[in-house]
């Protein structure tokens, strides 16, 4: 296999992993995510995302889809170097559910109440591959830009109160499941 052809395969695997996380099944993810794969970004995500393998990546997608509808990833460029693929592009969607942020210890830190606003933000996803399976993921995201577009920043008094209620709902739900 030529180096260029192998880089093309790696780039396709990384691209599919992003799309399957946003909208695929565990079975879809199993075609591109290694059973021991770890998502470094899961530290602020629900406890179910902090494991390894396709199920943990699927849990990340479920967490995002619970708060954000109409998610679309568009790749602008990909760079492959050795075993790392960097996929740069935009994520867009609509904020239609409580967006829950978790602490490193697995408790609810806060929740942002739905605003029904849309967003488009730039992101770079770094994925380390092992035998053409994602083994590790981390990202650089424009969370501030997303917060500005969704009306989280600067918060109005009414939005702060709705976020307080959303945080209480999320904490109650976490206690009921924990």
HUPE-V960183 format. One record per residue. N is the residue number from 1. RES is the residue in one letter. OMEGA is omega in radians with two decimals (none if undefined). Layout:
# HUPE-V960183
n:N res:RES omega:OMEGA
n:N res:RES omega:OMEGA
This chain:
# HUPE-V960183
n:1 res:X omega:3.13
n:2 res:X omega:3.13
n:3 res:X omega:3.14
n:4 res:X omega:3.12
n:5 res:X omega:3.12
n:6 res:X omega:3.09
n:7 res:X omega:3.11
n:8 res:X omega:3.09
n:9 res:X omega:3.13
n:10 res:X omega:3.14
n:11 res:X omega:3.11
n:12 res:X omega:3.11
n:13 res:X omega:-3.13
n:14 res:X omega:3.12
n:15 res:X omega:3.14
n:16 res:X omega:3.12
n:17 res:X omega:3.11
n:18 res:X omega:-3.11
n:19 res:X omega:3.13
n:20 res:X omega:3.08
n:21 res:X omega:-3.11
n:22 res:X omega:-3.05
n:23 res:X omega:-3.11
n:24 res:X omega:3.13
n:25 res:X omega:3.05
n:26 res:X omega:3.11
n:27 res:X omega:3.07
n:28 res:X omega:-3.12
n:29 res:X omega:-3.14
n:30 res:X omega:3.12
n:31 res:X omega:-3.08
n:32 res:X omega:-3.09
n:33 res:X omega:-3.14
n:34 res:X omega:3.11
n:35 res:X omega:3.12
n:36 res:X omega:-3.10
n:37 res:X omega:-3.13
n:38 res:X omega:3.09
n:39 res:X omega:-3.14
n:40 res:X omega:-3.08
n:41 res:X omega:-3.04
n:42 res:X omega:-3.11
n:43 res:X omega:3.10
n:44 res:X omega:-3.12
n:45 res:X omega:-3.13
n:46 res:X omega:-3.13
n:47 res:X omega:-3.12
n:48 res:X omega:-3.13
n:49 res:X omega:-2.97
n:50 res:X omega:3.10
n:51 res:X omega:-3.14
n:52 res:X omega:3.00
n:53 res:X omega:-3.07
n:54 res:X omega:-3.11
n:55 res:X omega:3.12
n:56 res:X omega:3.10
n:57 res:X omega:3.09
n:58 res:X omega:3.11
n:59 res:X omega:3.06
n:60 res:X omega:3.11
n:61 res:X omega:3.11
n:62 res:X omega:3.11
n:63 res:X omega:3.13
n:64 res:X omega:-3.10
n:65 res:X omega:3.09
n:66 res:X omega:-3.10
n:67 res:X omega:-2.98
n:68 res:X omega:3.13
n:69 res:X omega:3.03
n:70 res:X omega:-3.12
n:71 res:X omega:3.12
n:72 res:X omega:3.04
n:73 res:X omega:3.07
n:74 res:X omega:3.12
n:75 res:X omega:3.06
n:76 res:X omega:3.12
n:77 res:X omega:3.10
n:78 res:X omega:3.08
n:79 res:X omega:3.11
n:80 res:X omega:3.05
n:81 res:X omega:-3.09
n:82 res:X omega:-3.09
n:83 res:X omega:-3.12
n:84 res:X omega:3.04
n:85 res:X omega:3.04
n:86 res:X omega:3.14
n:87 res:X omega:-3.10
n:88 res:X omega:3.13
n:89 res:X omega:-3.12
n:90 res:X omega:3.00
n:91 res:X omega:3.09
n:92 res:X omega:3.13
n:93 res:X omega:-3.14
n:94 res:X omega:-3.11
n:95 res:X omega:-3.03
n:96 res:X omega:3.12
n:97 res:X omega:3.11
n:98 res:X omega:3.07
n:99 res:X omega:-3.01
n:100 res:X omega:3.08
n:101 res:X omega:-3.05
n:102 res:X omega:3.07
n:103 res:X omega:3.06
n:104 res:X omega:3.13
n:105 res:X omega:3.05
n:106 res:X omega:3.05
n:107 res:X omega:-3.14
n:108 res:X omega:3.06
n:109 res:X omega:3.14
n:110 res:X omega:3.07
n:111 res:X omega:3.09
n:112 res:X omega:-3.13
n:113 res:X omega:-3.10
n:114 res:X omega:3.12
n:115 res:X omega:-3.07
n:116 res:X omega:3.08
n:117 res:X omega:3.11
n:118 res:X omega:3.11
n:119 res:X omega:2.96
n:120 res:X omega:-3.10
n:121 res:X omega:3.09
n:122 res:X omega:3.12
n:123 res:X omega:2.98
n:124 res:X omega:3.12
n:125 res:X omega:3.11
n:126 res:X omega:-3.13
n:127 res:X omega:3.06
n:128 res:X omega:-3.11
n:129 res:X omega:3.04
n:130 res:X omega:-3.10
n:131 res:X omega:3.09
n:132 res:X omega:2.96
n:133 res:X omega:3.08
n:134 res:X omega:3.12
n:135 res:X omega:-3.12
n:136 res:X omega:3.13
n:137 res:X omega:2.93
n:138 res:X omega:-3.03
n:139 res:X omega:2.94
n:140 res:X omega:-3.03
n:141 res:X omega:3.06
n:142 res:X omega:-3.12
n:143 res:X omega:3.11
n:144 res:X omega:3.10
n:145 res:X omega:3.10
n:146 res:X omega:3.13
n:147 res:X omega:3.09
n:148 res:X omega:-3.12
n:149 res:X omega:-3.09
n:150 res:X omega:3.11
n:151 res:X omega:3.10
n:152 res:X omega:-3.07
n:153 res:X omega:-0.23
n:154 res:X omega:-3.09
n:155 res:X omega:3.01
n:156 res:X omega:3.09
n:157 res:X omega:3.12
n:158 res:X omega:3.11
n:159 res:X omega:3.10
n:160 res:X omega:3.12
n:161 res:X omega:3.11
n:162 res:X omega:3.09
n:163 res:X omega:3.06
n:164 res:X omega:3.12
n:165 res:X omega:3.12
n:166 res:X omega:3.11
n:167 res:X omega:3.11
n:168 res:X omega:3.10
n:169 res:X omega:-3.11
n:170 res:X omega:3.11
n:171 res:X omega:3.10
n:172 res:X omega:3.11
n:173 res:X omega:3.14
n:174 res:X omega:3.11
n:175 res:X omega:-3.14
n:176 res:X omega:-3.14
n:177 res:X omega:-3.04
n:178 res:X omega:none
